[in-house]
Amino acid sequence: MDDQRILLTQEGLTELKVEFDELKNVKRPKAVKRLADAKAEGDLKENSEYSAAVEDLSFIDGRISELEEILKHAKVAKAPSKGHKLIEIGSKVLVHADGKEHTFNIVGEWEADPREKKISHSSPLGKALVGKRKGDEVEVDAPAGKVKYKILDIK
């Protein structure tokens, strides 16, 4: 990562800090102990527990490094003011598309989670919505074709 700032909501920053703390202070020490226990069992070539422990520790160390970089470059996006009229990071947006209503939270890209309806401000839908007002319509290219969204409310 370069010196570019990583935009996050305050909630997203808190979640990443909690994950970092859990990995560094709970999961990594457990993985190190598991590795030491597996190593003590002897022949490492045929020790599947040792191989799995090495892989787990490597994954945890990689995620810790990634989170350190994110947290080092994190910038909390200014929370939307009460009664804000424009969609921005931190906005909760109620839209109508394809005969259904959907509520999306606009978040920084590192906190995006489509299953939780958290969409990144830099995703195609996020880019289309940011800066728009209640009543506006946007059209987004989706894998299934163009989808039209009407903005019903901004919270």
C-alpha positions in Angstrom: 0.0 0.0 0.0 1.2 3.5 -0.8 0.6 6.6 1.2 -3.0 6.7 0.0 -5.6 7.1 2.8 -8.1 4.4 3.3 -11.6 5.7 4.0 -13.6 3.9 6.6 -16.6 4.6 8.7 -16.0 4.9 12.5 -17.8 1.5 12.9 -15.6 -0.1 10.2 -12.4 1.2 11.9 -13.6 -0.2 15.3 -14.4 -3.6 13.7 -11.0 -3.8 12.1 -9.2 -2.9 15.4 -11.2 -5.6 17.2 -10.2 -8.1 14.5 -6.6 -7.1 14.7 -6.5 -7.3 18.5 -8.2 -10.8 18.4 -5.7 -12.1 15.8 -2.6 -10.7 17.5 -3.5 -11.4 21.2 -5.7 -14.6 21.0 -5.5 -16.5 17.7 -1.8 -16.0 16.9 -0.6 -17.3 20.4 -2.9 -20.3 20.0 -1.6 -21.0 16.5 2.0 -20.7 17.8 1.3 -23.2 20.6 -0.4 -25.6 18.2 2.6 -25.4 15.9 5.0 -26.1 18.8 2.8 -29.0 20.0 2.8 -30.5 16.5 6.5 -30.0 16.1 7.1 -31.9 19.3 5.4 -35.0 17.8 8.4 -35.7 15.7 8.7 -36.5 12.0 7.6 -33.3 10.3 7.4 -34.8 6.7 4.4 -37.0 7.6 2.9 -34.8 10.2 -0.4 -33.3 8.8 -1.1 -31.4 12.0 2.3 -29.6 11.7 1.5 -28.7 8.1 -1.9 -27.4 9.0 -0.5 -25.4 11.9 2.1 -23.8 9.7 -0.6 -22.9 7.1 -2.9 -21.4 9.8 -0.1 -19.4 11.4 0.9 -18.1 7.9 -2.7 -17.0 7.2 -3.0 -15.3 10.6 0.4 -13.5 10.1 -0.6 -12.4 6.6 -3.9 -11.0 7.9 -2.2 -9.2 10.8 0.2 -7.6 8.3 -2.7 -6.5 6.1 -4.6 -5.0 9.0 -1.5 -3.2 10.3 -1.2 -1.5 6.9 -4.9 -0.7 6.7 -5.0 0.8 10.2 -1.8 2.8 9.5 -3.4 4.4 6.5 -7.0 4.6 7.8 -8.9 7.8 7.7 -12.4 8.0 9.3 -14.9 9.5 6.9 -16.8 12.4 8.4 -20.1 11.1 9.7 -23.1 12.4 7.7 -24.7 15.3 9.4 -28.3 15.1 10.7 -30.8 15.7 7.9 -28.0 15.4 5.2 -29.3 15.7 1.7 -26.5 14.0 -0.2 -25.4 10.4 -0.1 -21.9 9.9 1.3 -19.8 7.3 3.1 -21.8 6.5 6.3 -25.2 7.0 4.7 -27.9 4.5 4.9 -29.9 4.5 1.6 -33.3 3.2 0.9 -33.7 2.5 -2.9 -36.3 0.9 -5.1 -35.1 -1.4 -7.9 -36.8 -4.3 -9.9 -40.0 -4.0 -7.9 -38.3 -4.3 -4.5 -37.0 -2.0 -1.8 -33.4 -2.4 -0.6 -31.5 -0.6 2.2 -27.7 -0.2 1.6 -25.0 1.2 3.9 -22.4 3.1 2.0 -19.0 2.2 3.5 -15.3 2.3 2.8 -14.0 -0.5 0.5 -12.3 -2.5 3.3 -15.6 -2.8 5.2 -17.8 -3.8 2.2 -19.9 -6.9 2.8 -22.7 -7.4 0.2 -24.4 -10.1 2.4 -24.8 -7.4 5.1 -25.9 -4.8 2.5 -22.7 -2.8 3.1 -21.5 -1.5 -0.2 -18.3 0.3 -1.0 -18.3 3.9 -2.1 -16.0 2.8 -4.9 -18.2 -0.1 -6.2 -20.3 0.6 -9.3 -23.5 1.1 -7.2 -21.7 3.0 -4.6 -20.2 5.4 -7.2 -23.6 5.8 -8.8 -25.2 6.7 -5.4 -22.6 8.9 -3.8 -23.5 12.6 -4.2 -27.1 11.9 -5.2 -30.3 13.1 -3.4 -33.6 11.6 -2.4 -35.8 11.2 -5.5 -32.8 10.8 -7.9 -32.6 7.8 -10.1 -29.3 6.1 -11.1 -28.6 3.3 -13.6 -25.9 0.7 -12.9 -24.4 -1.9 -15.1 -24.8 -5.2 -13.4 -23.8 -8.7 -14.6 -27.5 -9.3 -15.5 -27.7 -6.0 -17.4 -28.6 -2.4 -16.5 -30.4 -1.9 -13.2 -32.3 1.3 -12.4 -32.4 2.5 -8.7 -34.7 5.2 -7.4 -33.5 6.8 -4.1 -36.4 6.8 -1.7 -34.7 7.9 1.5 -31.3 8.8 3.0 -30.6 8.2 6.7 
